[in-house]
């Protein structure tokens, strides 16, 4: 596993050759763990001050409505920040994965242009995510009003945008598990095991 991670990190700009399934998936697992850790640290950093503000509001003797208003205001800000953090981490992770995915495609005797397709869809999903930052914050305001119909409508629009982000992941999973071509192919010899 360590050899696979080391190999991929040392070949971030190597789009030639082939990579078998096992080292590719060990590397994907490594990147997923890194992304989960980053998300966890960021969420603690964002929710900590919000929780402290709620406790402070209670100690000040504020009413439930005032506490909820402050909470929703904090949540809206937290949503904006988390969207931008998500965009940055997704771009970094995509950059770290694209060469390994291209080599994995080559091992299955598929064109590396499939990786370009996945990256373009990912960039489009990120653009939609950035464009919907204000809509996410508005969702918090709508939730505060209790208007269920408006809330469901706003959630539906955001859900469609979110579903587009799953397309690159599905492409990576489908072609990542695709069987390797036996022997040599147009991209080179079968890769050695780690």
Buried (B, 14 or more C-beta within 10 A) or exposed (E): EEEBBEBBEEBEEBBEBBBBBBBBBBBBEBBEEBBEEBBEEBEEEBBEEBEEBBEEBEEEEBEEEEBBBBBBBBBBBBBBBBBEBBBEBBBBBBEBBBBBBBBBBBBBBBEBEBBEEBBEBBBBBBEBBEEBBEBBBBBBBBBBEEEEEBBEEBBEEBEEBBEBBEBBBEBBEEBBEBEBBEEEBEBEEBBEEB
